[in-house]
């Protein structure tokens, strides 16, 4: 077996794993568990709590597994299901959207902003994060005003 064929086989296996994880992320229980884990992450970083960081990591990883749980509509959490399904649909639509300039900017913002935000939360330096949140909000207001015909 040559190296090119081995690399091709590894790429195919990796792609299959990515597709399987993507399909599992579309299941309401998995999505909810991973989102809860992601919500615990900033709190764990700010508090320097290894317990919360471990719980966040476990939630994210457990959301990648096949969960033997009953359908969400048969549980007490059925009132959350329409919202969860709407958010999953938005995420799937974003993933299915072609790679244009806007999506490239969003990906770059995530790739650069997530580690930087994590470091700033760990250092408990909230001012830069506040400035970014306020700037993003002002840009959103500006875009909404332009859509409504109000010139900045």
C-alpha positions, 0 to 999 in steps of 0.5 A: 500500500502506498502513502497516497492510498493510505492518506486517502483512506484516512481522509475518508475515515475522518470525513465519515466521522465528521459526518456522523458527528454532524448528524448526531448534533442535529438530534435535540438531546445531543444539541442541548447537551453540547450547548449546555456544555458550551454555556458552562465553558465561560463560567468555568474560565472566569471562575478558574473552576476545573470542575466546571471546565471538566463538566463543560468538556464532558457535556460537549464530548457526551453530546457526540455519543449515541444517547439512549434517551427517549425522544424529547417530546415524550419527556418533561422537556417537550416544551423546549423542543420547538425552540431547540428544533428551530435553533438546530434548523438555523445551524443546519441552514448556516452549514449548508450555505455556500462559502461566500465572503460573509461566511468566511468572515464569520468563520475567521471571527470564530477561529480568532475570537473564540481562543482570544475570548477564552484567554480574556475570560481566563484573565478576567479582562472584561473590558475588551470583550465589552467593547467587542459586544458593544461594537457588534451591537452598534454595527447591527443597529447601523445595518438595521437603520440602513435597511429601514432607509435611515442614513447614518 
